[in-house]
Amino acid sequence: MPLVSVIMNVRNGAATLREAIDSVLEQTSEDWEMIVWDDRSTDASAAMVAEYSDPRIRYFLSPDDVPLGKARQDAIRQATGEWVAFLDQDDIWLPAKLERQLALADTNVGLIYGRTIRFYSSGLERDYDQTHEYKPLPEGDIFTQLFADSCFIAMSSAMFRRSAIETIGGIPHEVRIIPDYYLYVAVAQKYGVRAVQEPVCRYRMHPESMSHTVALEMHREVLWLVDCWADQLDSHTVALCRRRHFTAIALEEMKSANSCATGFVRLIRQGSIGSQLVRPFAFVFHLVRRNVVPPYWREPRKQPNV
C-alpha cells in the first residue's frame, strides 16, 4: 500500500501531460502510486501514458463521459494510499511537494495544501491566492474562510487523508463542476488543515477563459454549496458569498444580448454594483504593490512549518 495516491484526471491533455507526469516522477518522496483517470480523451493522452514503464503509474479509461465531479470520485475509488493528492494534467509539482506536505501530516489533519504559483506562457508569474499573497496561508480551522475569502486553494496543491474523504461520503452526484471546492469545505468542516507556506506547485494559465455556459453553472453550483452550509455560517458571510456569486452570474448574463437585461436587474437586486466600480482601482493597486513590495512567496527567507 503506497503512502500517497496521486490522482490525475485527464481529458485531451497531451500538450502538457508529460510535464505533469514527470513532475511526479521527480518527487523527493517516492512512496506513491499514480492513478491516471482518462475522461474519454480523443487525443494522444492514452498513448503518452503508455510510454511510461513505472509500475506505480496505473491507467484507467472512464467507461462513460461524465462531469468532473463524478470523474474525480471514480478515480478516488481506485486509490489505496493513506493520502490522496491531486495533480491536474496541465499543472506541475515542485520536487519537494509531497515531502513537505507529509511532514505536516498530524493525526487530526484531514487536508494539507500549499502555496501555488500561476504561470503564463509569457513568463509572468503570480500567486494563485491573491488574498494571501502577502501573508501566510491559513491553517487550522479554515471552514469559514473558505467562504469569506472564496476558494483560495488550488486542487493541484491539495492532499486529503483518504479516510476523511470517506467520512464525508465522497463527492455527491449534485456536484458536477466544483468537486474541488466541495472537498475543501466538507473536509475542513470536520478536520484540521495544514499548509506549506513555500510554493509546492505551478498552475498553468491558458489564454482561453472558461466558457459562458460553464461559468454560469459554476457560480450557480457555488450558491448551492453556500446554501448547504448556510446554517453553520454567520449571516454576514452567507450574504457576502451570495452577493459575490450573484454578481458574477449577472456579469456573465450581461455578455449576451438575450440575457443582458436580466443580468442588469440581477446585478442591482442581488449583486454588488459597488464591487465593480472599485475593481479597476483594486487592479491598479495590486499591480503597483507587486512592483514595490515582493509578495510572500518571493521573500528570500521563509518561516518553517512546525
N, C-alpha and C positions, 0 to 999 in steps of 0.2 A: 504494500500500500504506500503510494507516494505521500509526501507531506503536503504538496500543493497540486491541485488540479487546475491547469491553465485552460480556460475556455476561450476559443476564438470562433465567433460566428462569422462566416464568410459568405458573401454574395457578390460575385463578379469582382473579386479583389485582386486579380492577377497583377495589376500595375504596382501594387505596394506590398503584396502578401509576403514575398520573400524577405523583404527588410524586416517585417514584423516577426516572422518565424525566427529569423536569425538573431533577433534581439533576445529571444527566449533562450536559444541555444548558448548565448554568450553570458547568461546569468552566472554570478559567482556562487549561487546556491543551486545545486544540481538535483535536488530531491523533488522532482516534479514529473507530471505527465501532461501532455497537451492534447486536448480534445478539439479537433478541428471539425466544427459542425457546418457543413456546406448547405446553405439555404437555397438549393436548386440553382447554382451558378450555371451560366451558359458560356462562360469564357474558359480560359485555361487554368483556372484555380485548382481543380482536382488534379490535373497532370502535374502542376507545380508542387503540390503537397506530396505526390507520389515519388518525387525525386529525392525526398529525404528518407534515409535508411535508419534513422534513430528510432529504436523500438518504443521510446517514450511518446512518440507522436502517433496519435490514433485518429483516423479519419472516419467521419460518418456523413452519409448523404441523407438529408432530410427526406422522408417519404412524401411529404407534401410541401407546397409553397404556402407558408404560414406567416403571420405577423411576427415582428421581432420578439414580442413578449413570450409567445409560445416557443419560438426558436431558442430563446435563452433557457427556458425551463426544460425543454427537451434535451439540451446539451448538459444542463446541470444534473439530470438524472443519470448521465454516464460517468459522473465524477466519482472518484473513490478516495480522494485525498481529504485530509482533515480540514484544509483550507481550499477555497475556490477563488481563483483570481481570474480576471477578465482582461483580454487584450483585443481590441478591435483591429481589423485587418489593415488599417491604414495608419496605426499608431506605432510607437517604438518605445520599448522599455530601455531604461538605462541599466548598465550591467549589474549594479548592486541593488536593484529594486526589491527583489524577493528577500535578499539577505537583511536589508534594513527593516523591512516590514516584519519579518519573522522575529526579529529581535524585540519587537513590541507586543508579541502575541501572549499577553497575560490571559489567565483562565476566564476572566469576566469580560473579555473583549470579543465583540462579535463582528466588528468591521475595522479594517485598517486601510487607510488611504494615504496619499502623498501628494506633494506639490507637483503640478503638471504645467508644462510649458507649451503654449501654442506656437507652432512654427509655420511659416508661409514659404512658398516657392521663391519669393523674392529675397529670403534670408532674414526677414523680420521675425522677431520673437516677442511674445507677450506672455504674462502669467495667465493661465486658464481662468483663474479665480480673481477677478478684478477687485472684489470686495475685500479680500485678504492679501492683496498684492504687497502691502507694506507692513504686514504684521503676521504673527504665527497663525497657522491653520487651527481651527477649533478642534478641541478634543473633549473627551468625557461625555457628558450628556449634550448632544448636539441636535436632539429631536426638533425643538422649536426653531433653532437656527436654520435648519433645512427648509423651513417655510419662510421665515422672516428674511433670510438672505438669498432665497431661491436655491436652486440646485447648484451648489458650488463644487461638487466632486465629479471628477472625470472617471468614467467607468474603467478606463484602461489603467487607472491608478488604484482601483479598489480591490480589496481581498476580503472575503467573507469566511467566517467559520461555517463549515458546511452544516453542522448541527443547528446553527442559528437560522439558516435558510429553511431547514426542515421544520424548526419550531414555529416559524411564521406561516408555514403552509405553502412555501414557494410563491411563484408568481401567479396570481389569479387570471382566469381567462379574460376578464374585463380589461386587463392591461395589455394593450396592443403596441403602443408606440413608446411608452416611458417605463419599461420594466426596471431600468437602472434606478430611476428616481424612487420608484416604489420600494425596491430593495433597501435603499439607503434609509428611507423613513421607517419602514417596518422593522428593520433590524435595530436602528438607533433608538426606537421606542422601548426596546427590551434589553439592550446590551450597551456596554460602554464602547467608545470609539477612540482609536488612536490615530495619529497622523505623523508621517515622516515629513519634517519641515523642508528638507532639501528636495530638489526635483528628482522624481523617480521615473517619469516617462514624458514623452513628447507627443503632443496631439496635433495631427496634421490638419491644417486648414485648407479647404478646397475653394476654388473660385465660384463654383456654383452653390447657391444657397438652397435651403430647404424649400420645397415646392409650396405653393399657396395652400393646396388642399391638405398636405401633411401638417403644415404649421397650424392650421385651424384645428385639426384633430388633436394635435399635441396639446395645445393650450386648453382645449375642452377636457382632455383627459386629466390634465393637472388640476383643473377645477373639480373634477370628480374625486381626485386624490385629496384635495383640501376638504371636501365635504365628508369624506370617510373619517378624517381625523379631527374634524371641527370641534367635537366635544372634549378633546384633550388639549386644545389650544386656546389662548386668550382671544377675546373678541377682536382686539386691535390687530393681531397677527392674521386672523382669518379675513378681516376686512381688507387688510393690505394685500394679501395674496389674491383675493378675488378681484380687487381693483386693478392690480398689475396684469393679470391674465385676461381680464375683460378688455383692457386697453390694447393688449397685443392682438386679441381677436378682432377688435374694431379696426385696427390699423390694417390687418390683413383683408378685412371685408372692404375697406375703402380703396383697395387696389383694383377692385373690379367694378366696372360700370354698373353691373347688375345688382351689386350689393353695397354700393358706395353710400347711399342714403341710410341704409340700415346700420352700417358701420359708424357713420357720423352720430346717429342717435344713440347708439350703444356707448360711444366714447363719452358723450355728455352725461348719460344716465348711469352707466355702470363703470366707466373707466375714469381716467385722470388726464384732463387736458393740461393741467399744470406740469405733469411729468414730461410732457412732450415739449412744452415751452422752455424748460430748463435744460433739455437734453443737449442742444448744441454747446451751451456753456460748460456742461459737465465734460463733454468730449474734449474741448479745448483745455480745460483744467488738467485732465489726466494726461493729455499729450505733453503739455508743458512740464508737468510734475515728473514724468518719466525721463525727461531730458535734463532735469536739475538734480533730482534725488534718485539714486538707484533703488529699485524695488528690492524686497526682502530676499528673493531668490538670487539676486546678483551680488549680494553682500559677500565680501571675501571670508568672513567668519560666520559660522552657524552655531546655534545653540544645540548641544547634543540632546537627543531624546533619552529619557531615563524611565 
